[in-house]
Amino acid sequence: MKAVLSWLRDFAPLPEDVDVLAAAFDDLGLVVEGVERVGEGLGDVVVARVLQLRPHPDADRVQLVDVDAGTGSPLQIVCGAFNFSVGDLVPLAPVGARLPGDFEIGAREVRGQRSNGMLCSSRELGLGEDHAGILVLPGDDGIEPGARLIDALDLQPDVVFDLEVTPNRPDALSMAGIARDVAAKLHLPFTLPDPPSVAVGESEATLVVRSKRHAPRFTAVVLEGVQVGPSPGWISRRLTMAGMRPINNIVDISNHVMLELGQPNHPYDLHRLGGGGLIVRTAKSGETVTTLDDVERAVDVDDCLICDAENVPVGIGGVMGGTAAEIDESTTTVLLETAYFNPTAIVRTAKRVGLRTEASVRFERGVDHAGIERAVARFVQLAGAVAGAPTRGGLLDVRGRLPKVAKPLVRTGRVNQVLGTDLTPDAIRGYLEPIGFACSAGRGGWRVAVPTWRPDSTEEIDVIEEVARHYGYSAIARRVPAVPQVGGLSEHQRLRRVVREVLVGAGLAEAWTNSFVAPEDLQRAGITSAAVEVENPLVHEEARLRPALLPGMLRALELNASHRYPEVGLFEIGTVFTPTGGGGVPAESERLAVAVGGRDGREAVRLWGLLVEALRVSGAELRDAAVEGLHPTRAATIHVGSRDLGSLGEVDPTVLETFDVHERVAWIEVDLVPLLAARTRAPAYQPISRFPSSDIDLAFVAADDVAAADVARALRDAAGPLLVELSLFDVFRGEQLGQGRRSLAYHLRFNALDHTLTDEEIAEVRQRCIGAVEGALGATLRG
């Protein structure tokens, strides 16, 4: 948010000392990211009138511009912008002028054509961020060529603070909100503009709100006799310094009110609104709106549309208006819309249509629904002053269910406990009331009525934060809170957290599924092992304790798929139960399950590799095997040493079909306790080579009973220290390979720490790897 000092001083007598203000902003949590001094260093810039535009004879991206700079003879300028016309007034930095940043302008030649100065954009003058074209000056203010720019625009030195506004401070997205905060911090008086109010009453326009859920408050008022034209210099300058481009007086007043009071609003040309009014409703399936940026946007059935009285969409509520009733020079009657939109609905709509605007940012954080009257009155006041536009009729005001004023009890003892201070009740009230938090006596403290412009503050702790901000975080003594150390995590608990962190970091979400399952779900999942029967189940159908996590996870995938999210990645750490025989207590074991929709078995192998690396488990191997519920040829058992800990692979498509899941599913299920208890290896830190690596691929044809892990082990042993990466990237079976045989393809990467490997070295290690696999495992290199 760009805060203009001269604008802030409309509300409070703020000091001109930039350092004092910057320190106050920082202490309030409005971090100053930059300070820009405007209007300095422009004494050499003059106003010039464009006399002629000619194409450059030897360049397409620039043009020749003849200008009158008041010297009596035209000057030729080479310019790369094309946004101005003959007769326009533009700023000229003549030869010898110095621009902000101590940038000196000299005469130069561009493809054989002399340029006697430079025409300037807003950014080059330090008056804004627009660098797309030359700054075109208003032509009806009696400005003559040769006049100094600072005199023509009545430029006074000013300061613009670039403030970082956190999402919990909607009030700080306005000049008034920022001024209120800093004035209270500096113990200065604060005053809001108090324009004559617009009374509620009849209007020639119509207003129907069919979706008060999306628009709990919606107002409209008509202004007649509008004269659309350029804005006066003071409005244009304010908008430019605040980072907005002036357009015309009515649109500029709309933006001025939004920046000043934080209330977005939208003016429509009433004569272009079908039926002479507005309807606020939710969108219909397949509807589109062409917004003011000339982009046709598809809307969803839960989006709020602003329509004319004939039900034709003219804007997306709370995001951007449409082109149908846009203000231009022919407009004579304006219908002003000012509203409060549901913040959650605006967040969804702005994200869905891919459009985040100055208005949507404010609506999604929560505007002041009780400040709409002031915003309307301020618009009408400014429109009357600069566009000759009085109101016609009264204000139409439709209301639904608006947010209630929060009134938390703020206890003095709690304030001091949280902040480590010794504040009195009167001191607390002294920090809160200047920013609009009204205090009345309550048990042990104050009953605080939170102002409507602060929808983020609803609880006691929120109000305590306001006390802290205005007391000053820098004034609160630093201390380490005394936390009694009752205990710590066991090694198993610590490693279990590591497992969660790895899987969450890989993009998976943790799931919780029911420990009770239906026998039919076990059957659908292909689970034939015995399950513990429950005599008095909570749900009659779910009469078994789960012997595996697969049925519950498949149910979770089925649910997500039904909500059009088939590629969800889930993991669960849960207990499974196994009958012990003789009616005894069933055996329990803690399992980890991973299910990733839309991925095949290779994803399971990848995730298993991440876990093995993070846990530093030694001796982990995968062995081809048939596993209940998994694909008959795309499954393996997990072994650490001689112990079988679980399985991974791809869920059987026939099983997925019974759960109405139509995407492939990668699967891991492993016994967690012995996995975490397995011997771990110490972290191995190795230097990184500065030399390029070399890659080769080797494919071997081997019998089905030759484990892929054995081939990998043989390759690793033969390659020696030059091997830095080894991965199995393809498994293939086909008639050409023979019955009971398959192809295993490996990717190998070699790297030396002290030199670039030569072709001879790579060839030697390649042959060594081939010989090791063929000699030890009876495999053959596939051609």
C-alpha positions, 0 to 999 in steps of 0.5 A, a space after each residue: 500500500 502506497 501512503 502519500 504523506 500529504 494525503 495522510 495529513 488531510 486526517 491528522 497533523 503528521 510531522 514531516 520528519 520521514 524518519 519519525 514516521 517510518 519508525 512509527 509505521 514499523 512499530 505498528 507492524 506497517 513495515 516500510 518497504 520503501 520511501 520515495 521522495 516525489 517532486 524533487 529533481 524536476 526543476 529542469 523538466 519543461 512542458 512541450 507540445 507535440 507538433 508532428 509525428 514521423 516514422 523513423 526512416 531506419 527503425 520500426 520501434 521508435 518514432 521522430 517527434 517534433 515538439 514546441 518547448 517554448 524556445 521558438 523553434 521545434 526540437 526533434 526527439 527520438 521516442 520509443 513510446 506511441 501513446 500520444 498524439 499531435 497537440 498533446 502536452 508532454 514532459 520534456 527533459 532537454 539536453 543538460 537536464 538532470 532527472 531524479 537519481 542524478 541522471 543527466 540528459 545528453 544529445 544523442 543519435 539513434 540510427 542517424 537521427 538526432 534526439 535533442 532531449 527525452 520525453 518522460 514517463 511517470 516512472 522516469 519523473 518519479 511520479 508513479 510506476 507507469 513506464 508503458 508510455 509518456 506522461 500526457 498532461 491535461 490540456 485545458 488548464 492553461 499550460 503553455 509550452 516551455 513552462 516548468 513541469 513543477 509549475 504546470 502541475 503545481 508539484 509540491 515535494 511529497 513523500 510516498 511510503 510503500 507499506 507492507 500491509 498484512 492480511 489481518 489489517 483491512 483498515 490499513 488499505 486506506 489513507 484514513 486507516 493508516 492515518 488513524 493508526 499513526 496518529 494514535 501512535 504519535 498522540 495526534 488528533 484524527 479527523 475523518 472527512 464529513 461530507 453532507 450525507 445522502 438520505 435514503 429514499 426513492 430513486 428513478 433507478 431500480 435495485 433488486 438484490 436476489 443474493 443477500 448471502 453474497 451481498 449483505 449490503 448493497 446501495 445505489 444512487 443516481 447522479 445527473 448532469 455529469 460532465 466527464 473529462 480530465 480530473 483536476 491536477 490534485 486528484 491526478 497527482 494523488 492517484 499517480 503517487 498512490 500507483 494508479 493511472 488517472 482515467 477521467 474525473 468520474 473513474 478517478 473519484 471512484 478510485 480516490 474514494 477507495 484509496 481514501 476510505 477503503 471502500 471500493 465502489 463502481 460508477 455505471 452509465 445509467 443510460 447504458 444499463 438495460 431497464 435503468 437499474 441493477 439486479 444482484 444475483 448468482 451466476 448461471 451455468 455457462 454465463 460469461 462477463 467481459 470485464 473492463 480489461 476486455 477479457 471474457 471471463 467464465 463465471 461459476 454458479 456460486 459467483 455473484 453477478 451485477 446485472 442490469 434491470 434486464 438481467 444482463 450481466 454488467 460486472 462480477 460483484 466485488 471483483 471488476 465491472 464490465 464494459 457494457 455500462 462503462 463511463 466515457 465522455 458521452 456519460 451524463 447520468 451515473 448510477 453509483 454502486 457501493 456495497 459490502 460483499 461476503 469476503 469468503 465468496 470474493 476470495 473464491 470468485 477472484 481465484 476462480 476467474 483468475 482476477 485479483 483487483 484493488 477492489 477484490 483485495 479489500 472486499 476479501 479482507 473485509 470492508 467497513 459495512 457501516 462506512 458505506 454512507 460516508 463513502 457515498 457522501 464523499 463520492 457525491 461531494 467530489 463529483 459535485 465539485 469536479 464534474 458538476 454532478 448533483 444527486 437525483 433522488 435518494 439512496 437505495 439501500 438493501 440490507 441482509 444479515 451483516 456481521 455483528 459487532 464483536 464485544 470481547 472482555 479484555 482483562 487487565 491481568 490477561 493483557 499484562 500476562 501476555 505482554 509481560 507489562 504492568 499496564 493499568 486499566 486506564 492505560 489500556 483504554 488509552 491505547 484502544 479508544 484512539 483507534 476506535 475500540 470503545 471501552 466500557 467497564 467489565 469484570 476484571 477489565 474492559 468490555 471492548 466494542 470492536 469497530 466495524 472497520 476491524 473485522 479481524 479483531 473478534 477475540 480478547 487476544 486480538 485486542 491485546 495485540 492492538 494494545 501491544 502495537 500501540 504500547 510498542 513492541 520495542 518497549 516490551 522487555 525481551 524475555 524467555 518464557 519459563 516452560 516446564 520441561 515435563 518430558 520429551 519425545 521418545 526415539 520412536 515418536 521423533 522418527 514418526 514425526 520425520 515420516 510425517 514431515 517427509 510425506 507432507 513435504 512430498 505433497 501428501 495429506 494425512 488421512 484418518 480412516 475408521 478402524 471398523 470396516 465392513 466385511 464387504 469392504 474387505 472383500 472388495 479390497 481383495 483382503 482374504 486374511 482373517 479379521 477380528 469380529 466385533 460383537 457389538 459394533 457401533 454400526 451394524 455393517 462395520 462389524 470387523 476390526 481392520 486387518 489392513 489399511 487398504 480398505 479404508 484408504 480406498 474408501 477415502 480415495 473413492 470419496 475424493 474421486 466423487 468430488 472430482 479430486 481423483 489424484 489426491 495423495 494420502 497417507 495414514 499412520 494407524 493400527 491394524 488388528 490380527 486375530 490371535 486364536 482362542 478368542 484372546 486379545 487381538 494383536 495390534 501393530 502400527 502401520 504406515 499406508 500411502 495411497 496416491 491417485 493417478 500414479 503408478 507403482 513407480 511413485 510408490 518406489 520413489 516415496 519409499 526411497 524418500 523414507 529410506 533416505 530420511 530414516 537412514 535405514 540400511 539393508 532395505 530391499 524390494 522383492 517381487 511378490 504377489 500381494 493381496 489387493 495389489 496388481 499381480 505383476 506390479 507389486 513387491 514386498 519390503 524387506 529390511 534384513 531378513 524381515 518382511 515389513 510390508 509391501 508396495 506397488 500398484 493397486 489391482 485395477 479390479 479392486 479399484 473398479 469395485 471402489 469406483 476409482 478410475 485412476 491408477 493408485 500407487 500404494 505402500 503399507 509397512 509395519 512402522 515399529 520395526 521399520 523405525 527400530 531398524 538399524 540406522 546409518 549415520 549421516 554421510 557428508 560427502 564433498 560435491 564434485 566441481 566437474 561434470 558427470 557422465 550418464 549411461 543406461 544399461 538394460 539386462 534380460 534376467 529370469 523373473 526370480 532374479 531380484 532387481 535389488 540384486 542387479 542393483 547391488 552388483 552394479 553398485 559393487 562393480 562401479 565403485 566410488 565413481 557411481 553417484 546415482 543408480 535408479 531402475 527406470 523401466 521393467 519390460 516383459 514381452 514374447 521376444 524376451 522369452 517365457 519367465 524373463 524380463 528386462 530391467 533398465 538402470 540409469 547410472 551416473 558417474 562423477 569424479 571429485 578431481 577431474 572430468 571422466 574420460 571416454 576411456 574411463 566410462 567405457 571401462 567402468 561400463 564394461 565392468 558393470 556388465 561383466 559383474 551382472 552377467 557373471 553373477 546373476 546369469 543375465 544378459 545385456 539387452 541390445 
